[in-house]
Amino acid sequence: MMDRFVQGRGTYREIDMIWELTKEMEGHTICALADAAAWPVQGLLRHFRPEVERRMREYQEKNGPVLFGGAHARDQDPTLALPPNVASPAAAKEISLTP
């Protein structure tokens, strides 16, 4: 997920998801390595969240909506049923899956 954030292929929902995940790791295990793994991610999001969101916005303007998990909406089979919240930030009704 962090590699996709660097490229801008993440979603706004994933930013919040990874933040919550790191908060759950911190202080809830007997191993100090969980805290140590969570802190760099928390620091990135605390100090550079606007930059991460800017990269996502620029990537999506250039490449179209990104599905949760990083795939491009334009690469999906238009005959498949997709849930209404399939891509971020656009709602499914705003996504054109045909070229």
Contacts in CASP RR format, 6 or more apart in sequence:
PFRMAT RR
TARGET T0000
AUTHOR 0000-0000-0000
METHOD contacts of the structure
MODEL  1
MMDRFVQGRGTYREIDMIWELTKEMEGHTICALADAAAWPVQGLLRHFRP
EVERRMREYQEKNGPVLFGGAHARDQDPTLALPPNVASPAAAKEISLTP
1 10 0 8 1.000
1 14 0 8 1.000
1 18 0 8 1.000
1 69 0 8 1.000
2 18 0 8 1.000
2 41 0 8 1.000
4 10 0 8 1.000
4 14 0 8 1.000
4 69 0 8 1.000
4 70 0 8 1.000
5 14 0 8 1.000
5 15 0 8 1.000
5 52 0 8 1.000
5 55 0 8 1.000
5 56 0 8 1.000
6 55 0 8 1.000
7 55 0 8 1.000
7 59 0 8 1.000
8 52 0 8 1.000
8 55 0 8 1.000
8 56 0 8 1.000
8 58 0 8 1.000
8 59 0 8 1.000
8 60 0 8 1.000
9 56 0 8 1.000
9 59 0 8 1.000
9 66 0 8 1.000
9 70 0 8 1.000
10 56 0 8 1.000
10 59 0 8 1.000
10 66 0 8 1.000
10 69 0 8 1.000
10 70 0 8 1.000
10 88 0 8 1.000
11 56 0 8 1.000
11 66 0 8 1.000
11 68 0 8 1.000
11 69 0 8 1.000
11 70 0 8 1.000
11 87 0 8 1.000
11 88 0 8 1.000
11 89 0 8 1.000
12 53 0 8 1.000
12 56 0 8 1.000
12 88 0 8 1.000
12 89 0 8 1.000
13 68 0 8 1.000
13 88 0 8 1.000
14 68 0 8 1.000
14 69 0 8 1.000
14 88 0 8 1.000
15 45 0 8 1.000
15 49 0 8 1.000
15 52 0 8 1.000
15 53 0 8 1.000
18 41 0 8 1.000
18 45 0 8 1.000
19 41 0 8 1.000
19 42 0 8 1.000
19 45 0 8 1.000
22 38 0 8 1.000
22 39 0 8 1.000
22 41 0 8 1.000
22 42 0 8 1.000
23 38 0 8 1.000
23 42 0 8 1.000
25 34 0 8 1.000
25 35 0 8 1.000
25 37 0 8 1.000
25 38 0 8 1.000
26 34 0 8 1.000
26 35 0 8 1.000
26 38 0 8 1.000
26 39 0 8 1.000
26 42 0 8 1.000
27 34 0 8 1.000
27 35 0 8 1.000
28 34 0 8 1.000
29 35 0 8 1.000
44 52 0 8 1.000
45 52 0 8 1.000
56 66 0 8 1.000
59 66 0 8 1.000
60 66 0 8 1.000
60 89 0 8 1.000
63 72 0 8 1.000
63 74 0 8 1.000
64 72 0 8 1.000
64 73 0 8 1.000
64 74 0 8 1.000
65 72 0 8 1.000
65 73 0 8 1.000
65 74 0 8 1.000
65 87 0 8 1.000
65 88 0 8 1.000
65 89 0 8 1.000
65 90 0 8 1.000
65 95 0 8 1.000
66 72 0 8 1.000
66 73 0 8 1.000
66 87 0 8 1.000
66 88 0 8 1.000
67 73 0 8 1.000
67 76 0 8 1.000
67 86 0 8 1.000
67 87 0 8 1.000
68 86 0 8 1.000
68 87 0 8 1.000
68 88 0 8 1.000
73 86 0 8 1.000
73 87 0 8 1.000
73 95 0 8 1.000
73 97 0 8 1.000
74 97 0 8 1.000
74 99 0 8 1.000
76 82 0 8 1.000
76 97 0 8 1.000
77 97 0 8 1.000
78 97 0 8 1.000
78 98 0 8 1.000
82 92 0 8 1.000
82 97 0 8 1.000
83 92 0 8 1.000
84 91 0 8 1.000
84 92 0 8 1.000
84 93 0 8 1.000
85 91 0 8 1.000
85 92 0 8 1.000
86 92 0 8 1.000
86 95 0 8 1.000
87 95 0 8 1.000
END
